[in-house]
Amino acid sequence: MALVYLDYAATTPLDPEVQQAMREVEGIFGNPNSIHRFGQEARRVLEGARERIAGLLGVRPREVVFTASGSEADALALLGVALAKGKGHVVSTDVEHSAVLGALRLLERLGFAVTRLRPDRFGLVYPEQVEEALRPDTILVSVMAANNELGTLYPIREMAEIAHAHGALFHTDAVQAVGQVPFRVDEVGADLVSLSAHKFYGPKGIGALLVRQGVDLFPLVPGKQEGG
């Protein structure tokens, strides 16, 4: 009996077109920050990918930061914003991906205040809950776009508007949404968006954090690649 793979919420196989695209760049190994031909060839491929992602998701190319995973993107968003601010209050939910929940626990250990919103019996969290949880010192609201266990879609556009009205940034973990439902950052209004290629027929080990212009992030890994 042939096995049938149904766990697409966890990960997806490589699309044949993706496999072909990867084969075409197998011989491109240069450091994209190098000024010689090998490095510049790699930079053209890297920046071409950045431009295509930006166009599809409604951001500027320079707002696309590549990461090694969606989890890394989540950590960079939450910890990067918080450490850049230095102190403050963060609002999130009890039903976030473990990467976000882990970052929230670390923020608490670092002295940040964290409020976790509880869903109703249907797994829903509402904009009114976000508004009630906001404080004068709230620096960030983080609510996922689509739940990785239930598939629930959250009203993140309304939540982002509420956060902005109170002077807070808005992050959404869109790992389960991008590639599954229509999604553009310029329509959602988020300041930071996490995504991961392996959820929509891309390779493992490739994620991205979309960071809108003007958002200050503390670099978790100091260096030159992807802005540190």
Steps between C-alpha positions, in 0.01 A plus 500: 500500500637841404536749782310826470654808663241724664701699755533810284442729797833380641702521179466462125709318239716696259314611191670377179541861384676581827730200457591620152566854622730363771692288248559807286690675781690200640826631361456850644695488825648847551449720802244760387691766695820439302592743224648240262304333220401194703358714777318734265345207315365372833375848586303523177323174581438603861367844415288362217330267748456788743333713232259224397395431859452871563280536193282204593448609860469875460821630657820665379796270423707655779223402744561126438745346749591137431525262797563129549139426601166641603599442862810715458286768337262495799788529746657786306169686489413475869847516653630747243221750564507458877877530537502805273237664724675392821185460709124481470193281466422238234156359412459158339280190535503159665466325163811625321761271347756371749763731349298804605408353838867427567599855409232635734636294789848632432371858494342447841834378635658816360254717691238576235131480589300254289122459467373181332144513368289188546286373211134407528380141466525530122865601516426859404662817633326831432618856434313617810727281712805666350363847572417410860850361558690803371684723747682832466830308493394238243770477233387199296196286422565156348210289371531221244317527169392135490515244779737211432281249687143612428535693177316792658544832319533801728385859425854633492423807290266635766749404771780683321288814475429486873867451584604792281233725649666444838856550372598131499652291221319195363660165413326201349631146460366431150682170453172309466332770291741597223444270206168376636280810503534838323754702698663837439673701768387830353139386544544346845688796646748299707841643586669160516399173332658155541488236227663168410557346156441137595133571571432578133708253299837665558814356661556454871738740670377817328279758668458873497398788721333788321591819684331823397718804453561692822471201735809479720627148572780406737724248315494163677805380304734794437650503153452634149280236334132599479569810708631305798 
